[in-house]
Amino acid sequence: MSKFKPVLIALVLVLTASAVFAQEAATTTPAGNGVRWGVLAAAFVLGIAAAAGAIGQSRAIVAACEGIARNPGAAGAIRLAMIIGLALIESLVIYALLIAFFVYQL
């Protein structure tokens, strides 16, 4: 039974993977030869979000390094606050990525 299970799993994967090749080819543009504004807007949103997120993270790191340099005894608390702040800044960029996915569908 232990040798039969991997063979059965491989067989199921091979049979279900063939359905992927039955899909029709996607069109390049909805109207034929027009501008795809969804793609352009998604790229613009991601570019602005990535740039703003990078600037925000760099300022947070600089402020944390200066704070640790001035008061080494508070390094643990400053480091924890910095990591939480960086995670929140990065989450805003991820939200922009989700919005770009939604705009891309237009």
Secondary structure by P-SEA (a helix, b strand, c coil): caaaaaaaaaaaaaaaaaaaaacccccccccccccaaaaaaaaaaaaaaaaaaaaaaaaaaaaaaaaaaacccaaaaaaaaaaaaaaaaaaaaaaaaaaaaaaaac
